[in-house]
Every structure is written in C-alpha cells, then in structure tokens.
C-alpha cells in the first residue's frame, strides 16, 4: 500500500475528502433557513413559543455532538475514516427523510437529535486530512477545508431558502438527496486514508467525552491549544447567535440587508480560508499566523461592539474574517503533537469542546444582550455581547503567546 503522506496520493485523497465535506455542509446548510419556519408552523405560528422551542432544538443538537463526536473519532481510529464517513452520511440522509415526513413537533425533535449524532463528517474529515498531509502542510489544508465548510454554508442556506418558497419540507428532501449521494460517493470513490498498521483499539474510557478530553491534557502545549480553541469557539457563537438581534435593534436592518451582509461575511471567510491561510503559513509560520488571526479577531469584535452605524459594522467584517487564520493554525500545531493512530480521537475531543461551547454560548450571549438593552438598565450597552467575545479572544491570545512550534509526533 502506498504511504498516505506521499505527495501525489495525498493530493488526490484530499480532493476526495474536500468534495465529501462540501456536499455534507451543503446538506446541513439547506435546512438552516427552513427548520425555524417548520417549528413555527408546528407551534401554530406563535413565533415566541417557536423561538423558545428552537432553543431546546439547538441545545439538544449540540449535546448530541458533545457526546457522539469523541466516540465517532475513536471509531475512526479503530476501523478507518471511510466507513465512519459513509455510515454517518447514510444515517444523516435517512434522518432528513424522517424530518421531511415529521407529522408533529416531537417527531421533528427526535429527528434533530439523530442528526446531532450522525453529522460527524467534519470531525472525521479533519482526521482524514491529517492522515494524507505532511505536518508542515496541514494548517494550509485545514484552511481549504474551512473554505469547503464556508462554501457549503453559503450556498446551502441560499438554496434552502429558495426551495422553502416552493414547499416547506422540500429542503429536507434535498438535504437527504445530498447526504445519500455523499454516502454513495464515499462508497464508490473515497479511498481509505488510515493504514491498518496505524489503527488503534477502541476503548470506551477514551471515547466518552471526559475520557477524550484527557488526551488534550496529555501535553501542556496541546492543553494550551485546546483552551485557545475552546475560547475561540465560544466567542464565535456570538456571530450567528447575535447578528440578527443586534443588527435589528441597533441599525434597523431589514432581511435583505442582513442577507447581503451575511453573503459578504461568507465570501470574505472563504477567501481567507482558501487563499490567505496558505500565504500566511508560508510567510509567518503557524505560530505567527495564529497570533495575527487572534489580534484581528479582537479588533473585529471591538469594531462590532462600538460601531455607531451599519457602515462601521460592515467595515469590521474583514477583521473578523481574518480571525479565520487562527483556527487552521491551532489545528495544524495540535496535529503535530499526536501520532497517526490518535488523530481521530484528537478531532473528536476538539469537536466535543466546540459542541460544549455551542451549548452554552447562545444562552450566555443572548442573556447578556437582553440585560444590556433592558429598560431598567443603568447604562445601555448593546455591544456587550461583542465586548465579551473580544475578551474571550484576548484570553486566547494570552494563552497562545508562549506557544512554540512543536516537534511532530513520531510516525507509528
């Protein structure tokens, strides 16, 4: 068998997994604009009650991600990346069919729980990239994977919004089609990336969320990187969680303006992920790129918090987009510290931390925003959630200042 880190096979295998992730993210993105509408319909068009239920939907989905990601990462280390990706997409496709046919809210809720378990392609895809990419090129390729993520989440909601005007359940059928096609693509085209001699036994004490997090504490540098990654994800939750509320309250934007702004954000993030990450890594190294990205994130969030009008808010978007330099650098540095047989566990542990941030972040930021604009507040500070996000990234910067480029873990 050809070694996974030889240049030509690595490029071909990376192309396969890029397509896999793109299709997966488009399927996930398709249901983003329509799921709240379906919840509203089930709640008799009561928007307030639907928003209340939507919070439970989001929490349950993130909780399932928190629990299942380390398990799926460990399974990928034991049985290979390919079967986990194929079965995840097959399960996700069938689950979209289940949600498309949902006769009531609780049926839909069960479907959303299942989707939280089966939507594992992103985590396993990152382990796949680590398998087929030399350590010095991983950060740049993680950036390209971020571009696939961004493209899927830019195109998916746009397509889903269009289809929802035809039929409220049509986006779920389309998402099922994408996921099932992705499973078929994986079965017939996607090669395995993890050699048999690099596989590790599955152990429940390592696969549960708390056991998986022990891996992140096994090395002080890895612990720092994991802490910075968690703080970054926590801060990032403020973007999708607060954007509509903040822009509506402070600038009076309508839906069209918000949609245009989100499109600008998506395009800017794709440019950073697909082009600038590789350039920055080549010129500044992973550590330098990490620090530059964090400084840009702090600048962007402070700009959001202080922006007196929509134009200043929009001018801060490039800084927040450049913040996207930091995460691929963190991932690239972290994969150097872990051997080939534990890359799935690493990605599962990191994703579990991210899911925890996704659980608590929306509650924290929305409550702070509500308190900051309350009628009885001594001082109204509508930008308070973004000030908090900036503070979280400042702490992440402090954690990363002492980070040095690690020596790669030995091949197994």
Secondary structure, DSSP 8 states (H G I E B T S, - for coil): ---TTSHHHHHHHHHHHHHHHHHHHHHHHHTHHHHHHHHHHHTTT-HHHHHHHHHHHHHHHHHHHHHHHHHHHHHHHHH-HHHHHHHHHHHHHHHHHHHHT--SHHHHHHHHHHHHHH--HHHHHHHHHHHHS-GGGHHHHHHHHHHHHHHHHHHHHHHHHHHHHH-TTHHHHHHHHHHHHHHHHHHHT----S-GGG-----HHHHSHHHHHHHHTSSHHHHHHHHHHHHHHHHHHHHHHHHHHHHHHHH---HHHHHHHHHHHHHHHHHIIIIIHHHHHHHHHHHHHHHHHHHHHHHHHHHHHH-SSHHHHHHTHHHHHHTHHHHHHHHHHHHTTS-GGGHHHHHHHHHHHHHHHHHHHHHHHHHHHHHHT-TT-SS--TTHHHHHHHHHHHHHHHHHTT----------
